[in-house]
Amino acid sequence: MDESRRAKTREKCYAKVWFPEANAPGYLRDISSKGCRIELITPQTWKTEDLMRVEIIPDDMMEIGRVIGTIEIRWTRDEDFYWIVGSKFISVKDRESLDNYKQILAYYKTLQDEST
């Protein structure tokens, strides 16, 4: 995807991320209704189309709860200090996670609108 187009469709953000099966922490760096980009400090053996359980943990000041769900890995790459994963949400655990996911999208959309 063209980098300028990506900047318009994805909201730059920050939240902690946890992959329980891999015992791997990471950071959410951008998000849209179509997917998200996550940076991990330690490389993993994940491949395109792998399904991973994930927990997104927003900063307490956002007053938004956790999102627990499953993502599909779309791509991976090494960059500087991070191992980067592009993914899309396949499902969320429950109604609460879905509501929190919608709140996260709205929160970063509002920030983006204020900065333009």
N, CA and C of each residue as an Amber inpcrd file, in Angstrom:
protein
   348
   0.8470000  -1.1790000   0.0000000   0.0000000   0.0000000   0.0000000
   0.8880000   1.2350000   0.0000000   0.4930000   2.2310000  -0.7610000
   1.1820000   3.5120000  -0.8140000   1.2820000   4.0940000   0.6010000
   2.4780000   4.5310000   0.9880000   2.7140000   5.0220000   2.3600000
   1.8180000   6.2150000   2.7160000   1.5680000   7.1260000   1.7750000
   0.7110000   8.2730000   2.0810000  -0.7310000   7.8290000   2.3060000
  -1.1720000   6.8340000   1.5690000  -2.5250000   6.3030000   1.7600000
  -2.6360000   5.5990000   3.1040000  -1.6030000   4.8310000   3.4740000
  -1.5990000   4.1410000   4.7640000  -1.7280000   5.1400000   5.9040000
  -1.0170000   6.2550000   5.8280000  -1.0760000   7.2640000   6.8940000
  -2.4860000   7.8150000   7.0640000  -3.2630000   7.8610000   6.0070000
  -4.6220000   8.3810000   6.0940000  -5.6000000   7.3600000   6.6480000
  -5.3180000   6.0620000   6.4740000  -6.2830000   5.0480000   6.8850000
  -5.9460000   4.4170000   8.2280000  -4.7500000   4.6000000   8.7250000
  -4.3480000   4.0220000  10.0010000  -4.0640000   5.1210000  10.9940000
  -4.4190000   4.8830000  12.2190000  -4.2340000   5.8640000  13.2730000
  -3.0000000   5.4860000  14.0910000  -2.0240000   6.3820000  14.1770000
  -0.8370000   6.1320000  14.9840000  -1.2570000   6.0370000  16.4440000
  -0.7140000   5.0570000  17.1400000  -1.1820000   4.8560000  18.5070000
  -0.1460000   4.1300000  19.3470000  -0.5050000   3.9270000  20.5960000
   0.3340000   3.1960000  21.5250000  -0.5420000   2.4440000  22.5080000
  -0.2610000   1.1870000  22.6700000  -0.8500000   0.3620000  23.7230000
   0.0780000  -0.8310000  23.8920000   0.0690000  -1.4180000  25.0550000
   0.8330000  -2.6460000  25.2810000   0.0690000  -3.8050000  24.6550000
   0.8270000  -4.8150000  24.2380000   0.2450000  -6.0080000  23.6310000
   0.8920000  -7.2300000  24.2830000   0.1000000  -8.2690000  24.4770000
   0.5960000  -9.5030000  25.0810000   0.1220000 -10.6830000  24.2430000
   1.0520000 -11.5540000  23.8750000   0.7370000 -12.8020000  23.1840000
   0.9450000 -13.9370000  24.1850000  -0.1210000 -14.4550000  24.8100000
   0.0290000 -15.4200000  25.9060000   0.7380000 -16.7200000  25.5160000
   0.4080000 -17.3060000  24.3670000   1.0350000 -18.5940000  24.0060000
   2.5360000 -18.4500000  23.7560000   2.9460000 -17.2950000  23.2540000
   4.3600000 -17.0690000  22.9500000   5.0920000 -16.4110000  24.1140000
   4.3500000 -16.0440000  25.1610000   4.9380000 -15.3240000  26.2910000
   5.7220000 -14.1080000  25.7890000   5.0830000 -13.3750000  24.8450000
   5.7760000 -12.2840000  24.1540000   5.0300000 -10.9590000  24.3180000
   5.7080000  -9.9580000  24.8960000   5.1230000  -8.6190000  24.9610000
   5.4370000  -7.8340000  23.6900000   4.6210000  -6.8170000  23.4370000
   4.8610000  -5.9550000  22.2940000   4.1440000  -4.6360000  22.4820000
   4.1590000  -3.8400000  21.4170000   3.5390000  -2.5200000  21.4430000
   2.6950000  -2.3270000  20.1910000   1.4610000  -1.8950000  20.3750000
   0.5860000  -1.5460000  19.2710000   1.0360000  -0.1900000  18.7480000
   1.3100000  -0.0920000  17.4430000   1.8270000   1.1540000  16.8790000
   0.8850000   1.8260000  15.9030000   0.0090000   1.0990000  15.2710000
  -1.0660000   1.7280000  14.5110000  -2.2190000   0.7510000  14.3760000
  -3.3870000   1.3220000  14.0980000  -4.5940000   0.4970000  14.0980000
  -5.6300000   1.0960000  13.1560000  -6.3920000   0.2310000  12.5450000
  -7.5570000   0.6210000  11.7530000  -8.5650000  -0.5070000  11.8810000
  -9.7230000  -0.3170000  11.2930000 -10.7240000  -1.3730000  11.3470000
 -10.2980000  -2.5910000  10.5250000  -9.2830000  -2.4260000   9.6850000
  -8.8160000  -3.5240000   8.8460000  -7.6050000  -4.2500000   9.4180000
  -6.9340000  -3.6720000  10.4000000  -5.7670000  -4.3440000  10.9410000
  -4.9550000  -3.4750000  11.8690000  -3.8030000  -4.0050000  12.2490000
  -2.9290000  -3.2530000  13.1380000  -1.4770000  -3.6650000  12.9170000
  -0.5840000  -2.7960000  13.3730000   0.8470000  -3.0680000  13.3230000
   1.3490000  -3.1570000  14.7520000   2.0960000  -4.2140000  15.0270000
   2.5990000  -4.4750000  16.3740000   4.1090000  -4.6390000  16.3050000
   4.8160000  -4.0200000  17.2540000   6.2710000  -4.1670000  17.3490000
   6.5880000  -5.0270000  18.5540000   7.4460000  -6.0230000  18.3520000
   7.9150000  -6.8920000  19.4230000   9.4220000  -6.7340000  19.5520000
   9.9230000  -6.8960000  20.7500000  11.3610000  -6.7780000  20.9790000
  12.0830000  -8.0540000  20.5630000  11.4340000  -9.1940000  20.7550000
  12.0550000 -10.4710000  20.4060000  11.3930000 -11.0670000  19.1630000
  12.1940000 -11.4920000  18.1890000  11.6320000 -12.1160000  16.9820000
  10.8870000 -13.4080000  17.3340000   9.8970000 -13.7230000  16.5290000
   9.1230000 -14.9520000  16.6910000   9.2390000 -15.7740000  15.4150000
   8.7160000 -16.9810000  15.4370000   8.7580000 -17.8490000  14.2560000
   7.4410000 -17.8180000  13.4880000   6.6190000 -16.8370000  13.7410000
   5.3010000 -16.7500000  13.1070000   5.4440000 -16.5010000  11.6150000
   4.4640000 -17.0150000  10.8940000   4.4560000 -16.8620000   9.4450000
   3.1240000 -16.2630000   8.9960000   3.1020000 -15.7880000   7.7690000
   1.8780000 -15.2560000   7.1840000   0.7580000 -16.2850000   7.3100000
  -0.4080000 -15.8190000   7.7120000  -1.6300000 -16.5890000   7.8990000
  -1.6890000 -17.3490000   9.2290000  -0.6280000 -17.2820000  10.0590000
  -0.7250000 -17.8660000  11.3950000  -1.7740000 -17.0980000  12.1940000
  -2.5040000 -17.8010000  13.0410000  -3.4670000 -17.1780000  13.9460000
  -2.8680000 -17.1310000  15.3400000  -2.9440000 -15.9580000  15.9790000
  -2.3500000 -15.7730000  17.3000000  -3.3640000 -15.1400000  18.2460000
  -3.4570000 -15.6870000  19.4500000  -4.2510000 -15.0210000  20.4880000
  -3.4820000 -13.8000000  20.9550000  -4.1980000 -12.7040000  21.1990000
  -3.5500000 -11.4490000  21.5600000  -4.3960000 -10.7220000  22.5930000
  -3.7180000  -9.9300000  23.4020000  -4.3920000  -9.0550000  24.3570000
  -3.8170000  -7.6580000  24.1890000  -4.6720000  -6.6970000  23.8870000
  -4.2600000  -5.2930000  23.7760000  -4.6070000  -4.6210000  25.0880000
  -3.6250000  -3.9340000  25.6650000  -3.7680000  -3.3220000  26.9820000
  -3.5450000  -1.8160000  26.8490000  -4.6220000  -1.0400000  26.6810000
  -4.4790000   0.4150000  26.5470000  -3.9390000   1.0440000  27.8380000
  -3.3310000   2.1960000  27.7020000  -2.8450000   2.9500000  28.8460000
  -4.0110000   3.2710000  29.7800000  -3.7770000   3.2320000  31.0810000
  -4.8240000   3.4920000  32.0740000  -5.5050000   4.8420000  31.8680000
  -4.7530000   5.8510000  31.4380000  -5.3330000   7.1850000  31.2740000
  -6.4110000   7.2210000  30.1920000  -6.4120000   6.2380000  29.2880000
  -7.4290000   6.1880000  28.2460000  -8.7840000   5.7320000  28.7950000
  -8.7650000   5.0670000  29.9250000  -9.9790000   4.5310000  30.5450000
 -10.7440000   3.6250000  29.5820000  -9.9910000   2.8030000  28.8620000
 -10.5510000   1.7950000  27.9570000 -10.0080000   0.4520000  28.4210000
 -10.8740000  -0.5430000  28.4740000 -10.4710000  -1.8650000  28.9250000
  -9.6820000  -2.6340000  27.8740000  -9.2660000  -3.8080000  28.2670000
  -8.4640000  -4.6790000  27.4030000  -9.2930000  -5.2540000  26.2640000
  -8.5810000  -5.5690000  25.1920000  -9.1770000  -6.2650000  24.0590000
  -8.4930000  -7.6210000  23.9660000  -9.2720000  -8.6750000  24.0600000
  -8.7430000 -10.0290000  23.9470000  -9.3390000 -10.6410000  22.6890000
  -8.4740000 -11.1580000  21.8330000  -8.9790000 -11.7230000  20.5950000
  -7.9310000 -12.5120000  19.8420000  -8.2020000 -12.7140000  18.5690000
  -7.3150000 -13.4730000  17.6910000  -6.9920000 -12.6250000  16.4700000
  -5.7100000 -12.6030000  16.1100000  -5.2890000 -11.9020000  14.9010000
  -4.7120000 -12.9060000  13.9110000  -4.7500000 -12.5240000  12.6460000
  -4.0830000 -13.2820000  11.5910000  -2.8520000 -12.4940000  11.1800000
  -1.7140000 -13.1540000  11.1450000  -0.4650000 -12.5050000  10.7230000
  -0.5220000 -12.3070000   9.2090000  -0.3080000 -11.0730000   8.7680000
  -0.2930000 -10.7680000   7.3330000   1.1240000 -10.6480000   6.7970000
   2.0250000 -10.1030000   7.6150000   3.4190000  -9.9590000   7.2120000
   4.2750000  -9.7480000   8.4580000   5.5760000  -9.9820000   8.3140000
   6.5360000  -9.7310000   9.3900000   7.8050000  -9.1450000   8.7680000
   8.5460000  -8.3790000   9.5860000   9.8450000  -7.8750000   9.1200000
  10.6730000  -7.3850000  10.3140000  11.9700000  -7.4200000  10.1310000
  12.8980000  -6.8660000  11.1150000  13.1330000  -5.4110000  10.7790000
  13.1520000  -4.5680000  11.8280000  13.3980000  -3.1460000  11.6120000
  14.0160000  -2.5740000  12.8820000  15.2230000  -2.0450000  12.7680000
  15.9370000  -1.4710000  13.9030000  15.9200000  -2.4280000  15.0930000
  15.3300000  -2.0130000  16.2090000  15.3240000  -2.8220000  17.4210000
  14.1160000  -3.7480000  17.5080000  13.1920000  -3.6520000  16.5690000
  11.9310000  -4.3660000  16.6930000  11.7280000  -5.4040000  15.5990000
  10.9040000  -6.3720000  15.9240000  10.3720000  -7.3300000  14.9600000
   8.9170000  -6.9160000  14.7580000   8.5440000  -6.5670000  13.5450000
   7.2510000  -5.9410000  13.2930000   6.2950000  -6.9290000  12.6340000
   5.0370000  -6.8800000  13.0980000   3.9860000  -7.7550000  12.6070000
   2.8370000  -6.9070000  12.0820000   2.4230000  -7.1730000  10.8630000
   1.1930000  -6.6000000  10.3320000   0.1150000  -7.6590000  10.4600000
  -1.0450000  -7.2790000  10.9370000  -2.0690000  -8.2790000  11.2130000
  -3.4670000  -7.7210000  11.0140000  -4.4390000  -8.6170000  11.0340000
  -5.8330000  -8.1940000  11.0400000  -6.5590000  -8.9910000  12.1110000
  -7.5500000  -8.3520000  12.7220000  -8.3490000  -9.0320000  13.7350000
  -9.2910000 -10.0230000  13.0670000  -9.2850000 -11.2370000  13.5670000
 -10.1840000 -12.2770000  13.0870000 -11.4070000 -12.3510000  13.9890000
 -11.1610000 -12.2290000  15.2970000 -12.2610000 -12.2840000  16.2570000
 -11.8390000 -11.6400000  17.5650000 -12.8380000 -11.3000000  18.3640000
 -12.6020000 -10.8490000  19.7280000 -13.2950000 -11.8350000  20.6630000
 -12.8290000 -11.8800000  21.9070000 -13.2880000 -12.8960000  22.8510000
 -14.7640000 -12.7530000  23.2040000 -15.2150000 -11.5190000  23.4170000
 -16.5760000 -11.3190000  23.9190000 -17.0500000  -9.9050000  23.6060000
 -18.2490000  -9.5950000  24.0250000 -18.8530000  -8.2830000  23.7760000
 -18.0080000  -7.1600000  24.3860000 -17.4890000  -7.3730000  25.5860000
 -16.6690000  -6.3520000  26.2400000 -15.4310000  -6.0270000  25.4090000
 -14.7600000  -7.0570000  24.8930000 -13.5890000  -6.8290000  24.0480000
 -13.9640000  -6.0960000  22.7690000 -15.1140000  -6.4280000  22.1890000
 -15.5680000  -5.7410000  20.9840000 -15.8390000  -4.2670000  21.2720000
 -16.5170000  -3.9880000  22.3760000 -16.7830000  -2.6000000  22.7540000
 -15.4820000  -1.8400000  22.9910000 -14.5200000  -2.4720000  23.6610000
 -13.2270000  -1.8230000  23.9250000 -12.4620000  -1.5780000  22.6290000
 -12.5240000  -2.5240000  21.6980000 -11.8730000  -2.3660000  20.4030000
 -12.4490000  -1.1510000  19.6620000 -13.7610000  -1.0290000  19.6590000
 -14.4100000   0.1160000  19.0190000 -14.0000000   1.4260000  19.6890000
 -13.8620000   1.4130000  21.0070000 -13.4330000   2.6150000  21.7340000
 -12.0010000   3.0040000  21.3700000 -11.1240000   2.0070000  21.2400000
  -9.7320000   2.2840000  20.8460000  -9.7010000   2.9240000  19.4590000
 -10.4430000   2.3540000  18.5110000 -10.5000000   2.9310000  17.1610000
 -10.9950000   4.3700000  17.2060000 -12.0680000   4.6150000  17.9580000
 -12.6280000   5.9720000  18.0530000 -11.6540000   6.9270000  18.7230000
 -10.9660000   6.4680000  19.7650000 -10.0110000   7.3100000  20.4940000
  -8.9140000   7.8180000  19.5550000  -8.2980000   6.9110000  18.8040000
  -7.2040000   7.3260000  17.9330000  -7.7070000   8.0880000  16.7210000
  -8.9160000   7.8250000  16.2710000  -9.5100000   8.6060000  15.1870000
  -9.6960000  10.0500000  15.6480000 -10.1710000  10.2570000  16.8750000
 -10.3530000  11.5900000  17.4170000  -9.0240000  12.3340000  17.5000000
  -7.9850000  11.6700000  17.9650000  -6.6600000  12.2980000  18.0360000
  -6.1610000  12.6950000  16.6590000  -6.3780000  11.8240000  15.6780000
  -5.9550000  12.1070000  14.3170000  -6.7010000  13.3240000  13.7680000
  -8.0140000  13.3740000  14.0070000  -8.8220000  14.4990000  13.5160000
  -8.3750000  15.8120000  14.1500000  -7.9970000  15.7750000  15.4300000
  -7.5450000  16.9850000  16.1210000  -6.2020000  17.4830000  15.6090000
  -5.3720000  16.5690000  15.0910000  -4.0400000  16.9720000  14.6390000
  -4.0420000  17.4670000  13.1910000  -5.1630000  17.3320000  12.4860000
  -5.2020000  17.8020000  11.0920000  -5.8490000  19.1510000  10.9740000
